[in-house]
């Protein structure tokens, strides 16, 4: 099969790779019909995610047709059209029973990303996202093995296009969880830092939940203009406004917003000090957006963080958060919890995640898709890739159960 593989910083290639096979009774093999490049894929593309290996297959936003099933698969059959969550969950452990699927204790044989780890178990495995998260092959490929298929994949009813439902795999539930974590409801005021795909899905979700005012902060005017026209946000371009938090406070009767959503994460452009510390490997993440979010949020408000962070953060200003009595909620998305509900909103026309797509490409053009998305060229908001190819079932292979 053809698949997009990792070969180092800004070096991804479409290559011929072995076809996936059933390795456990509850596996399926999926023929991928649509896959997308996620903003968090850019962390890998830029060489920022450790424990990537040459030849790893990328991609964690994908959907397709079930082509083969293990004998223990009871909820799917060949020919079913499904969208697959990016987190891999067993459905049976302590955390899965609390619907905290991203914290699943049984699907990640890797180390996980916690630095001060002690003996705590890692969280859930992720598709196409380094050996820290299990080394699972991703879905930017013609075919992919999907473990724990009785828990993750969601069957899509007839009448919906791939584009309408593809983002149920990650960015839509991620944006929605960010809004829920922010306690967004009717009349809420919200600041969303980052107008990338997750930020846009957060804006859509905040509108769905009844937010009254949404400030959106980004460096790219074209993204902000799209968000203004589509979601009615109040745009704040960082090239024109040096201190977005100050502007937000002045615009909210010198109080601040009810919730701030950090949809940027650890690659935010920080200060000179932060850049030096990062280069010296003394800091893992820039704290610039977190400082802005803390400053922009009213006393007793919520800072919701769907953006990925790792390691140490300089200048976190925890004292300011304490003084204001802020609540922080963050972490990987419990996608399986939200997917059925969000599918209903799509069916009713209340959510239209496909409107953010700007580029459609074949899988063979994936490397070019990464390049323009990373550089924000051609007013790129979101790239969707379309693989194709016949499937021929291979012999079952023995692979460790954890994988």
N, C-alpha and C positions, 0 to 999 in steps of 0.2 A: 504494500500500500504506500501511498504518498503521505508524508507527514512533515510538519515544520519542526526542525530540531535546533537545539542550542549549541553554539560553538564558541561562545565568549561574548564579551561586551559588544553590542551592536553587530553581532554576527549570527544571524539565524538563517537557516537554509531549508528548503523543501527537498527532502531526500526520500529514497525508497527504503522503507523499514519493514521488519517482519509483521505479518498480520497478527492482530491480537487473537488470543484463544481463551476459552473457558478454563479458569484455574481453580474455581471453587464452586460449590453447588448453587450458591446464590448469585453467581455472576450472570451478566448478559454481555453479548457483543453487539454494539450499536453501529449501524451505518450512519455516519454523520451527514446530515442534510444542510446544516447551517452552524457556523461557529463564529465567534467574535473576538476581537482584540480588546482586552480590558485594560483600564488604566493601571492596574496593579501588574499586568504583564510588562509594562514599561520599566518597572523596577528590575525585573529580570533582564530585559533588553539592555538596560544601562549597566548591567553587571553589579547591581547593588544587593542581590539576594545570594547569600552563601550556600554552599553545598549543592550547586548546580553542576552537572556533569555533561561532558561533551556527548551529544547524541540524545539528550533528554528531549522528549516530545512535549511541546508547550500547549497551553490552552486549557481554560477551565470554564468557559461559557460555550455550551454546545447543546445540540439536540439532534434527534434523528429517528431512525426506524430500527426496531429490535430485529436483529437478524439471527441470533442464536441465543439459547437460554440454558443455564445449568438446571440440573434436575430438581434443585431446591427452590427454584423461582416459582412463586405461586400467584403473584399479582400482575405479571406481565406475560405476554405471549408473542410469538413471532408476528411481525407485521404491525405491532403497536407503535404509534408515533408518540414519542416522549421527549420532555425536556428534563435535563439532568442537573441537580444542584451541584455547585462547585465543592461543597463539603461532603465527605464520605462518612456516613454514620451507621452504626450497627443497629440502632433502634431498641437496644436491650439494656444498655449499661445505666449506671446511676444518673448520668447527665442526659442521656437520650430520654429516659423516663421523666425527666423534668422539661422535655422539649428543648433542651439546650444542645442541639445537635452538633454545633461547631465545637463543643467541648467533649465529644465522644471519646471514650477512653480506650477503645478497642480497634481503631482503624489506622493508627499511625505508628509504624515501627521505627520511625525516625526520632530524632532528639526533640524536635520542636524548637521554638525560638526564644524561650525564656532563658535569660542569662543566669539569674540567681535561682536555679531550677530545684536544687536539693534533690529529693527523690520523687517529686510530683510527676505524674504521668503526662505525656504530651497531649495536646488537643487533637481534634480530628485530622485525618489525612485529607489532603487537597489534590485535585487533579492538576497535573502539569506545573507544580509549584515547588520544586526542589526536593532534595532528600531529607531536609528538615521536616517536611510534611509527608514523608512516606515514599517519595520517589515514584509516584503513580504517573503513568503516561497520560498526557493531556488529550484534548479533543480537537486540536487544530490538525486534524488528520482525516483520512477517509473512513477509518474505523477506530473504535476505542473499546477497551474492556471496561465495563462498569461494575465494580464490586457492590455488594450489599444492595442488590437491585430491588429487593422487597421493601426497602426503606426510602430510597432517594427519588428515582425517576417518577415524573408525573405524566400520566396519559393526557394527551391533548385531544379535545373533542373536534369533530369535523367542523369545517367552516372558518377556522382561524389559520392565518398564514404563519409560516415560520417566523417572519419578522415581528409579528404581533406578540409572540410568546417566548422568543429566544431569550430575552433578558430576565425571564423568571429564573434562569440559571444562576444569576449573581446580582447584577447591578440594581434590578428593580427591588428584590427583597432587601438588599443592602441599604438602598435609599429609604425604603419604607421602615426598616428597623431603626435607622437613624432618627426618623421623625417620631416613631413610637417611643424610642429611648429619650427623646427630647420632650416628651409629654405634650406634643403638639396637638392642639384641639381647636374648636371654634373660638375665634378671636385672638389666637396666639400671634405673637410677633417673633420672627425667627431671622437669624443671620446664618447664611450658608456660605462657608468659605470654600471656594473651588467650584467652577462651572464646568467641570468635566462630566463624564457620563454618570458617576455616582451623585455628584452635586445636582445634576439635572433631574435624576430620579428622586432625589430627596425633595426637590422643589415640587415635582408632580405629586409626591406623597403628602407634603405639607398642605398643598391645595386640596387634595382629596379629604384630608382630615379637618379642614376648615380654617387654616391659618388666615389671618387678616392682612398681615404685612410680612413680606419676605425680602430681606436684603440679600443680595448675592455679590460676592467679592471675587474678582478674578483679574488676571493680567491681560486676557485676550478679549478685545472689544466684540469680536464676532460671536463669541460664546455668550457674552452678556446680552447682546442684542437679541439673540435667539431666545434666551431665557426670559427676557422682558416681554417679547411678543407672545411666547407660548405659555408662560406661567405667571405673567404679571409681576415679576420681581422688580425691585428697585435696584438697579445695577450700580456697583461701585467698582470702578476700574482703578487698579492699584497704580497704574502709570500716571493717573491724574490726582489721586487722593493718597497722600503719604500715610495717613493714619486712619484706616477704615473704622476702627473701633470708636475713635473720637467722633467721627461723622455720624455713626449709628447712635451714639449716646445723645448727641445734639438733636438728632431726629426723633428721639423717643422721650422727650421731656426730661432729658438728663437723667434717665433711669437705666436704660439698656433694654435688650430684648429678653423675652422669656426663655429662649433657647438659642444656643449657637451650635451649628453642625460643622465639624472639621472634616471636610471631604477632600482634603489635600494629602495629609499624612507626612511621612518622614522626609520626603524630598522637597519640602517647601524651601524656597530661597531664603536663607537665613542671613544673619549678620556676618561681618568679616571674621569675628571671633569664632562663630559657629563653623564657618567654612574651614578655618585653620584647624579647629579641634576635630572636625570630621576627617580632614586629610591626614591628621596624625593618629586616627583611629581611637581618639579619646572621647568621641561622641558618636552615637549611632543615628541621631535624628535631630533635625532642626526644630526648635521650640517656637519659631516665630508665629505660626498660625495659632498654636495653643495659647500663647500670650495674648494675641488679639481676641481669641474667643473668650478667654477669661475676662478681659477688659470690657468686651461688648455686652456681656450677659448681666442682667439685673441681679440684685441680691436675691438669694433663694432660687435662682434659675438653674438651668441644666446645660452642661456642655456635653454634647453627644459626639462621639468620635468614631465614624466608620472608616476614616483614613488609616492606612497601615502604619504602625510605628514599631521601632525595634531599638533595644539598647537604651543608653543614657540620653537624656534630653537636657540641654543647657538652658538655664534661665527659665525654669518652669513656673516660677512665681506662685508657689504653693501657698504662701502666706496671704496673697491677694484672694485666692480661692477660698481660704479659710475665713478671711474677714467678710467676704460676701456670702458665705454659707452656700457655696455652689455644690451641685450634685454632678458627678461625672459618670457617664455610662459609655461603654465602648466594647470593642472586640469583634471577632469574626462573626459573620451573619449566620443565624440559625435558619437557613433558607427553607428547609423542609417545613418549618412551622408556618411560614407565611405564604408559600407557593399556592396552595389551593384557594385561599382567600383572595389573593391578588389575581389569580386566573378568573375568578368571578367578576372582579372589577373590570378586567379586560373584556370579558364577554358582554358586559353591560355598557361598554363604551366609556366607562368612567376613568380609565387609564389607557393611554395610547403611547406605550414606551417606544414604539417603532419610529416615532417622529424625530428622534435624535439622530437617526442613521443618515450619514452623508455619503458613505462610500461602500459600494458593493464590488467585491473582487473574487476571483477564483482563488482557490487554495494555493495554486502555483505562484500567485502574485503576493503571497503573505509577507515576504520580506519587505517589499515596497510598501505594503500597508503599514507595517511597523514604522518604517522610516517617516512617512508623512504624518502619522498619528503622533509620533514622538516629537516631531518638529512643529506640530500644529500648522502644517502646510495645507494649502487648498481648503482653508476653513474647515478642517477635519474635526468632526465631533465623535464619530463612531464608525468603525470599519467592521463590516460583516463579510465573512469568507464563505464560499460555497465549494465544498469538495464534491467529488463524484468518483464512481468506480464500482465495478461488480464485486460481490462478496462471495468467496468460496470458503466454507467452514474448514478450519484446520483441526488437526488432532488435538485433544485435550492435553494440556501441559501441566505438570506438577509445579506449583509455585507456593512458597510459604503462605500459610493461612492469613497472616497479618496483611499480606499484600492483596 
